[in-house]
Amino acid sequence: MEAKKNPKADLEKRRGLYLEIGLVAILLVVLAAFEWKSYDEEKVEVVQRTAMDENEEIVIQTQQDELPPPPPPEAPEVTTELNVIEDDAESQNEVDMSSFQRQEEATNIEITPVKIEEEEEEDEQVIFQVVEQDPEFPGGQDAMMKYLATSIKYPQIAKEQSITGRVYVTFVVEKDGSVTGVRVLRDIGGGCGAEAVRVVKSMPKWTPGKQRGKAVRVQYNLPVNFSLR
């Protein structure tokens, strides 16, 4: 006859429950261990901070224990003494003004201005290109054209080669109206330039040009026309 177990004494039915209870207990132990370590770290940090705070307080206390700067020295008293001199007494520091007056009289030398004539000499040498009043041939422009037409002799070489055109001549009308420095600016050849220079050199005196009411030297350019009929 087999022996039957009491159902209350059968532990196999509660095996899963006991296993879960054991796992929960182990988990609680592990968590408690972690919490204990973190608590130790926080405690160390607190100790370090308190130590640093104590050091800072010590430094501040040493600064307050320094001695105050000494007071500035007292300024010496200034005493002024006035020496009163009577009206009848002579002062030793009195300055003799007569010596200064003599020096001024001795240094009062009259300086006569020297007239500088260099500017006038430069004006005489300057040749103006443009002036207020241009130089003029005696009798005006028409008289000059008539003079050129009657005085110019057409060069034979220019006739044979049928050379025509304008020759430009430049010259200076001096202060007295005379013509100087005649030269050709532009020539057409065939002896026309030389003939134009000859005729201009033989001109009578001009009316000189003026600048600020004064006769001056003026550069004058003249075109001379050569044409065959």
C-alpha positions in Angstrom: 0.0 0.0 0.0 1.5 3.3 -1.2 2.0 6.3 1.2 0.3 9.4 0.1 1.8 12.9 0.6 -0.1 15.7 2.2 -0.9 18.3 -0.4 0.2 21.1 2.0 3.6 19.5 2.3 4.1 19.4 -1.5 6.8 22.1 -2.3 6.8 21.5 -6.0 3.7 23.5 -6.5 5.3 26.6 -4.9 8.6 26.4 -6.5 8.0 29.2 -9.0 6.8 31.5 -6.2 9.9 30.9 -4.1 12.1 31.5 -7.2 10.5 34.9 -7.8 10.9 35.8 -4.1 14.6 34.9 -4.3 15.2 37.0 -7.4 13.4 40.0 -5.9 15.6 39.7 -2.7 18.8 39.5 -4.8 17.7 42.5 -6.8 17.1 44.5 -3.6 20.5 43.6 -2.2 22.2 44.7 -5.5 20.3 48.0 -5.5 21.2 48.6 -1.8 24.9 48.0 -2.7 24.8 50.6 -5.5 23.1 53.1 -3.3 25.7 52.6 -0.6 28.6 53.3 -3.0 27.0 56.5 -4.4 26.4 57.7 -0.9 30.1 57.2 -0.1 31.1 59.3 -3.1 28.8 62.2 -2.2 30.2 62.1 1.3 33.7 62.5 0.0 32.8 65.4 -2.2 31.2 67.2 0.7 34.3 66.8 2.7 36.5 68.2 -0.1 34.2 71.2 -0.5 34.2 72.0 3.2 38.0 71.8 3.1 38.2 74.3 0.2 35.7 76.6 1.9 37.8 76.6 5.0 40.9 77.5 3.0 39.2 80.4 1.3 38.0 81.7 4.6 41.6 81.5 6.0 42.8 83.5 3.0 40.3 86.2 3.5 41.1 86.4 7.1 44.8 86.9 6.4 44.0 89.8 4.1 42.0 91.6 6.8 44.8 91.2 9.2 47.1 93.4 7.1 48.2 96.7 8.7 46.6 99.9 7.4 48.9 102.3 5.4 50.7 105.0 7.4 49.1 108.4 7.4 50.7 111.0 5.0 53.2 113.4 6.5 52.0 116.7 7.5 52.7 119.6 5.1 55.2 122.1 6.5 53.8 125.4 7.4 54.6 128.2 4.9 55.4 131.5 6.4 55.7 134.7 4.3 57.6 137.7 5.4 56.9 141.1 4.0 59.6 143.7 4.0 58.0 147.1 4.1 60.2 149.8 2.6 59.5 153.4 3.3 58.9 155.9 0.6 62.1 157.8 1.3 64.3 154.7 1.3 66.0 153.6 -2.0 65.4 150.1 -3.3 68.4 148.0 -4.2 66.4 146.2 -6.9 65.4 149.3 -8.8 66.2 149.1 -12.5 67.7 152.1 -14.3 65.5 152.6 -17.4 67.8 155.1 -18.9 70.1 152.4 -20.1 67.3 150.7 -22.0 66.3 154.0 -23.6 69.9 154.5 -24.7 70.0 151.0 -26.2 66.8 151.6 -28.1 68.2 154.9 -29.5 71.4 153.1 -30.5 69.5 150.3 -32.3 67.0 152.6 -34.0 68.6 152.4 -37.4 66.7 153.4 -40.5 66.6 150.8 -43.2 66.1 152.1 -46.7 64.3 149.6 -49.0 66.3 148.4 -52.0 64.5 148.5 -55.3 64.7 145.2 -57.1 64.9 145.5 -60.8 65.1 141.8 -61.5 61.4 141.5 -62.2 61.5 144.3 -64.8 64.5 142.7 -66.5 62.6 139.4 -66.6 59.5 141.1 -68.1 61.7 142.5 -70.9 62.9 139.0 -71.8 59.5 137.3 -71.6 57.8 136.7 -75.0 54.0 136.6 -74.6 51.8 134.4 -76.6 48.5 136.1 -75.7 48.2 139.7 -74.6 45.4 142.2 -73.8 46.2 144.2 -77.0 47.6 142.4 -80.0 50.4 143.9 -82.2 49.2 145.4 -85.4 50.7 146.0 -88.9 50.6 149.7 -89.9 47.2 150.4 -91.4 45.7 147.1 -90.1 45.0 143.7 -91.6 44.0 144.8 -95.0 47.2 146.9 -95.4 49.3 143.8 -94.4 47.5 141.6 -97.0 48.1 144.2 -99.7 51.8 144.5 -98.7 52.3 140.7 -99.0 50.6 140.6 -102.4 52.8 143.3 -103.9 56.0 142.3 -102.2 56.1 138.5 -102.7 57.9 137.3 -105.9 56.8 133.8 -106.8 59.8 131.5 -106.9 60.7 130.2 -110.4 61.1 126.6 -109.2 57.6 126.7 -107.6 56.2 128.0 -110.9 57.8 125.3 -112.9 56.6 122.6 -110.5 53.2 124.3 -110.0 53.7 124.4 -106.2 50.9 126.2 -104.3 49.8 126.4 -100.7 50.4 128.2 -97.5 53.7 128.8 -95.7 53.4 129.5 -92.0 55.9 132.0 -90.6 56.5 132.9 -87.0 58.3 136.0 -85.6 58.5 138.3 -82.6 57.1 141.9 -82.5 59.4 143.7 -80.2 58.5 146.5 -77.8 59.5 149.1 -80.4 57.5 147.4 -83.1 60.5 145.8 -85.0 60.2 142.3 -86.3 62.8 139.8 -85.1 63.3 136.0 -85.0 61.6 135.2 -88.3 61.5 131.5 -89.1 59.4 129.0 -91.0 57.0 126.7 -89.2 55.6 125.0 -92.2 57.0 125.0 -95.8 55.6 123.8 -99.1 59.0 123.7 -100.9 60.1 125.3 -104.2 61.7 128.2 -102.4 58.3 129.5 -101.1 59.5 129.4 -97.4 62.6 131.5 -98.1 60.6 134.1 -100.0 58.1 134.4 -97.2 60.9 135.0 -94.6 62.4 137.6 -96.9 59.2 139.5 -97.2 58.4 139.4 -93.4 61.9 140.6 -92.5 61.4 143.7 -94.8 58.2 144.7 -93.1 57.9 148.2 -91.5 57.6 148.5 -87.8 54.4 147.3 -86.2 52.4 148.8 -83.4 53.6 146.7 -80.4 51.4 144.6 -78.3 50.5 145.7 -74.8 49.9 143.9 -71.5 48.5 146.0 -68.6 49.1 149.1 -70.6 52.8 148.4 -71.1 54.5 147.4 -74.4 55.7 143.8 -74.4 57.3 141.3 -76.7 54.7 139.2 -78.6 55.1 136.0 -80.6 53.1 136.3 -83.9 52.2 133.5 -86.4 51.5 134.6 -90.0 50.2 132.4 -92.9 51.5 133.4 -96.4 49.4 132.1 -99.3 51.1 131.1 -102.6 48.8 130.6 -105.6 49.2 130.6 -109.4 46.7 132.3 -111.7 
